[in-house]
């Protein structure tokens, strides 16, 4: 798929210049959200025009088989499209900035794995990754592709032709789930769950501590494509404020961290990262 190349306005370009000046000669940690992956065809939760969604909570998933059927049916449909998404220019630019020594690493709220596929080597996935499945009983880990194969074999009627709408977490909206067969752990028969953080579930403590340590060792925090509504993101921004680390925010629309930012760039991430990278690398 050919990527469109957008041009920054004079105001956006001036803000990108200010961000590059702030980052020059310093190590920057990048916190990314769904807005980084929209250019890969993955929709944003809260961006302009995003549909209103009521994601399933962890408590609902645990408590009710029908909720689990709805989740796995939608997740199975969404996964095929989600897994087919490719890293976009923004992902690749972040990887090249890491290679150039500009970035200390990436902390992402996304579960799509696109940063790693683009070549970034130091990535903390706060909310997990869609390509792994865990057994909640025995802890066995499965490749998502293997579970997807089992799902297809058990539910041959569930195809891409079934009306569904892809969501940012790899889920999709599915209405008819009565006949859906839920997979079980092949080791102990226990309940399976994708290795992603559901609403109502805590971010793994070790992942957040690693993100905090990376921020402590960095000179600048850049937020790219996140409205910072999720608690894990705004906690890192608040840590940066407390340790007097300058904050750059790139996002279309208002974020909860705007009042803490030294530079706010109201634009898309890919085109803004391209402008900042050109200035820093040059």
C-alpha positions in Angstrom: 0.0 0.0 0.0 1.4 3.4 -1.0 1.6 5.8 1.9 0.4 9.3 1.5 2.9 12.0 2.3 1.4 15.0 4.2 3.1 18.4 4.5 3.1 20.3 7.8 1.7 23.8 7.9 4.1 26.7 8.8 2.8 26.6 12.4 3.3 22.9 12.7 6.8 23.1 11.1 7.8 25.7 13.6 6.7 23.5 16.4 8.6 20.6 14.9 11.7 22.8 14.8 11.2 23.7 18.5 10.9 19.9 19.3 14.1 19.1 17.3 16.0 21.9 19.1 14.8 20.5 22.5 15.9 16.9 21.5 19.2 17.8 19.9 22.1 16.2 21.8 19.8 14.6 24.3 18.3 11.1 24.7 14.6 10.9 24.1 12.1 8.3 25.3 9.0 8.0 23.2 5.6 7.0 24.5 3.3 5.9 21.7 -0.4 5.4 21.4 -2.9 4.4 18.8 -2.3 7.5 16.7 1.1 6.1 15.6 -0.6 3.1 14.0 -3.5 4.8 12.2 -1.4 5.1 9.0 -1.1 1.3 9.1 -4.9 1.0 8.8 -5.5 0.4 12.5 -8.2 2.7 13.8 -7.9 5.0 16.8 -10.0 4.6 19.9 -10.5 8.3 20.5 -9.4 10.2 17.4 -11.7 12.4 15.4 -14.5 10.3 13.8 -13.7 7.2 16.0 -16.8 5.2 16.8 -18.0 5.1 20.4 -17.0 1.8 21.9 -17.6 0.0 25.2 -14.7 -2.5 25.4 -15.1 -5.7 27.4 -13.7 -5.5 30.9 -11.5 -8.2 32.5 -14.2 -8.9 35.0 -16.8 -9.5 32.3 -14.4 -11.8 30.4 -13.8 -13.9 33.6 -17.3 -14.1 34.8 -19.5 -14.9 31.8 -19.1 -17.5 29.0 -21.2 -15.5 26.6 -18.9 -12.5 27.1 -15.9 -14.8 26.4 -17.7 -16.0 23.2 -18.3 -12.5 22.1 -14.7 -11.5 22.8 -13.1 -14.5 21.1 -15.4 -14.3 18.0 -14.7 -10.6 17.5 -11.0 -11.0 18.3 -10.7 -13.9 15.9 -12.1 -11.9 13.0 -10.1 -8.8 13.9 -6.8 -10.6 14.3 -6.5 -11.6 10.7 -6.7 -7.9 9.5 -4.7 -6.7 12.5 -1.9 -9.2 11.8 -1.7 -8.2 8.2 -1.0 -4.5 9.1 2.5 -3.3 8.2 4.7 -0.8 9.9 4.2 2.7 8.5 6.6 5.6 8.0 6.3 6.7 11.6 7.3 3.3 13.0 10.3 3.2 10.6 11.4 6.7 11.5 11.4 5.9 15.2 13.5 2.8 14.5 16.0 4.8 12.5 16.2 7.5 15.3 16.9 4.7 17.8 19.7 3.4 15.5 21.1 6.9 15.3 21.3 7.2 19.1 18.6 9.8 19.4 16.1 7.6 21.2 16.7 5.8 24.4 13.7 3.5 23.6 10.0 3.3 23.1 7.2 2.7 25.6 4.0 1.8 23.7 0.4 1.4 24.7 -0.2 -0.4 21.4 -0.5 -4.2 21.2 0.1 -4.5 17.4 3.9 -5.3 17.6 4.6 -2.9 14.7 7.5 -1.1 16.5 9.4 -4.3 16.8 8.6 -5.3 13.2 9.8 -1.9 12.1 13.2 -2.6 13.7 13.0 -0.9 17.1 15.0 -3.0 19.6 14.2 -1.5 23.0 10.4 -1.5 23.3 8.3 -1.8 26.4 4.8 -3.0 25.7 2.7 -1.6 28.5 -0.5 -3.3 27.4 0.9 -6.6 26.1 1.0 -8.0 22.6 -1.8 -9.4 20.4 0.4 -12.2 19.0 0.6 -14.3 22.3 -2.1 -16.1 24.2 -1.9 -17.2 27.9 -3.7 -19.8 29.9 -5.0 -18.2 33.0 -4.9 -21.5 34.9 -1.5 -23.0 34.2 0.4 -20.1 32.6 1.2 -21.9 29.4 2.0 -19.5 26.5 0.7 -20.1 22.9 1.4 -18.3 19.6 -1.7 -16.5 18.6 -1.3 -17.9 15.1 -1.7 -21.4 16.5 -4.8 -20.5 18.5 -6.2 -18.7 15.4 -5.8 -22.0 13.4 -7.7 -23.9 16.1 -10.4 -21.3 16.1 -10.9 -21.5 12.4 -11.1 -25.3 12.5 -13.6 -25.2 15.3 -15.7 -22.4 13.8 -15.5 -22.8 10.0 -18.6 -20.7 9.5 -16.8 -17.7 11.1 -15.2 -16.0 8.1 -14.2 -12.5 7.0 -17.6 -12.3 5.3 -19.3 -12.1 8.6 -20.1 -8.4 9.2 -17.6 -7.0 11.6 -15.8 -3.7 12.3 -12.1 -3.7 13.2 -11.1 -2.0 16.5 -7.7 -0.8 17.7 -7.1 -3.7 20.0 -7.5 -6.3 17.3 -11.2 -7.0 18.2 -14.2 -6.6 15.9 -17.9 -6.1 16.5 -19.8 -9.4 16.0 -23.5 -9.9 16.8 -24.1 -13.6 16.2 -22.0 -15.6 18.6 -24.3 -18.4 20.0 -22.7 -21.2 18.0 -19.1 -20.0 18.6 -16.8 -22.6 20.2 -14.2 -21.1 22.6 -10.7 -22.6 22.6 -9.3 -24.1 25.8 -5.7 -24.7 26.9 -4.4 -27.9 25.3 -2.2 -28.5 28.4 -4.7 -28.2 31.3 -8.1 -27.3 29.7 -8.0 -23.9 31.3 -9.3 -20.5 30.2 -7.3 -18.8 27.4 -6.8 -15.0 27.1 -4.8 -12.9 24.7 -1.7 -11.4 26.3 -3.2 -8.0 26.3 -4.3 -5.8 29.2 -8.1 -5.6 29.3 -10.0 -2.6 30.8 -10.2 -3.2 34.5 -6.9 -5.1 34.5 -3.6 -3.7 35.9 -0.6 -3.0 33.7 2.1 -5.6 34.6 4.2 -4.1 37.4 7.5 -5.2 35.8 6.6 -3.5 32.5 5.7 -0.2 34.1 8.9 -0.3 36.3 11.0 -0.8 33.2 9.2 2.1 31.5 9.9 4.3 34.6 13.5 3.3 34.6 13.9 4.2 30.9 12.3 7.6 31.6 14.6 8.2 34.5 17.6 7.6 32.2 16.3 9.9 29.5 16.6 13.7 28.9 13.3 14.2 27.0 9.9 12.5 26.9 8.1 12.6 23.5 4.4 11.5 23.5 3.3 10.4 20.0 -0.3 9.7 19.0 -1.8 9.4 22.4 -4.6 11.4 24.1 -3.1 10.2 27.5 -6.6 9.2 28.7 -5.2 5.8 29.9 -3.7 6.0 33.3 -0.4 4.3 32.5 0.5 7.1 30.0 -0.4 10.1 32.1 1.6 8.5 35.0 4.7 8.6 32.9 4.0 12.2 31.8 3.6 13.2 35.5 6.9 11.4 36.4 8.6 13.4 33.6 7.1 16.7 35.0 8.3 15.8 38.5 11.8 15.1 37.4 11.8 18.2 35.2 12.2 16.3 32.0 11.0 18.3 29.0 7.9 16.9 27.3 7.0 17.0 23.6 3.5 16.0 22.6 2.5 15.1 19.0 -1.2 14.4 18.6 -4.2 15.4 16.6 -6.5 16.9 19.3 -6.3 17.7 23.0 -4.5 15.4 25.4 -4.5 15.2 29.2 -0.8 16.2 29.2 -1.0 19.4 27.1 -0.6 21.6 30.2 2.7 19.9 31.0 4.2 20.0 27.5 7.1 22.2 26.6 6.1 21.7 22.9 2.7 20.6 21.6 2.4 19.7 17.9 -1.1 19.4 16.6 -0.5 17.1 13.7 -0.2 13.5 12.6 2.7 11.5 13.9 4.2 10.2 10.6 4.6 13.6 9.0 5.8 15.3 12.2 8.4 12.6 13.0 9.6 12.9 9.4 10.2 16.7 10.0 11.8 16.2 13.3 14.0 13.4 12.0 15.2 15.4 9.1 16.3 18.2 11.4 18.0 16.0 13.9 19.8 13.7 11.4 20.9 16.7 9.3 
